[in-house]
Every structure is written in C-alpha cells, then in structure tokens.
Amino acid sequence: MKQLISRILPGTVLSAIMLFSAAAWSGPHGNPHMGPDDSAPFMARMVDELDLSDEQRTTIQGLVTDAREAGKADHQRMREIHAALKDMRTSFDEDKARALTDELGEISARMAYRMSSTGAGVYAQLTPEQQTELDARMEQMQARAEKRMGKRRDWQPGS
C-alpha cells in the first residue's frame, strides 16, 4: 500500500502544481483577494526556484493556459451537477442522481487526464537538473501534506 501511495502521490502533487499554475497564469478569476495584476506566490516561487528560462516560462505558460481553457466547461458543469445533487436533498430521484454522479465521474476522469498530461508536458520542458529540483520540492510538499493529514486524522471532536 505504501508503495502504491508513494507512486501516486508525486503525480497528484504535480497535478496540483499544474492546477495552481493555471490559476496563477490565468489572471483574475473571481478571487476577491487578488487584483488583476496579482500573481500567485506559488508560481512565482516555482519560477524562481527552478530558474526557468524565458522560453521555458512561455512554453509552460502556454501548456497550463491551454489546459485551463480546455477545462472551463468541465468546471462549470461540475458546479451545476453539485448544485443539482444538493437540490435533491428534499426530493431525491435515484435515477437522476445516478446519471449525474456518473457524469461527474466522467468529468473527473477527463480532468485527471488533462492535469496528468499537462504535468507531463511541463516536466518535459525542464532540464534534468530542474526535474531533480522539482522532484525534491514535491517530496518536501508530500511530507508536509502527510504530516498535516496525520494531524487531521488524529483530531477528535472536543479536543
């Protein structure tokens, strides 16, 4: 089980990086705490730490922006499905709920594939040294995430 987790988590972390990167490069997107010229500190830190060239930055930005644009309709449909499922609390329709959750699964699969594909494209733009640095950073992030998750699992109501 630990081997499976150790294989899956780095890809998941890279996917999260791509997701946050998309948000950082996409400009304003409804966050009331960010103005039109703000950029996500995470993306700026990644660019600085990996010392990306202008060409790498431009190529990666294009990959991430394309993925984000391709996923906009899926994100919107997910919000609609979640709202429809929430509305069913008072009058549950099993067939409709099953159809909506099946569609939600299909959307999730497309999104996971898109994030994985984008992550691989970004990784391919990095030099071997940058890949090593990114891998090390991702391992650190994974360790911090596991530590936080452990704290959450240990939490008990009233403690």
Secondary structure as GFF3:
##gff-version 3
##sequence-region A 1 159
A	DSSP	alpha_helix	2	25	.	.	.	ID=ss1
A	DSSP	alpha_helix	41	50	.	.	.	ID=ss2
A	DSSP	alpha_helix	54	87	.	.	.	ID=ss3
A	DSSP	alpha_helix	94	125	.	.	.	ID=ss4
A	DSSP	alpha_helix	128	154	.	.	.	ID=ss5
###
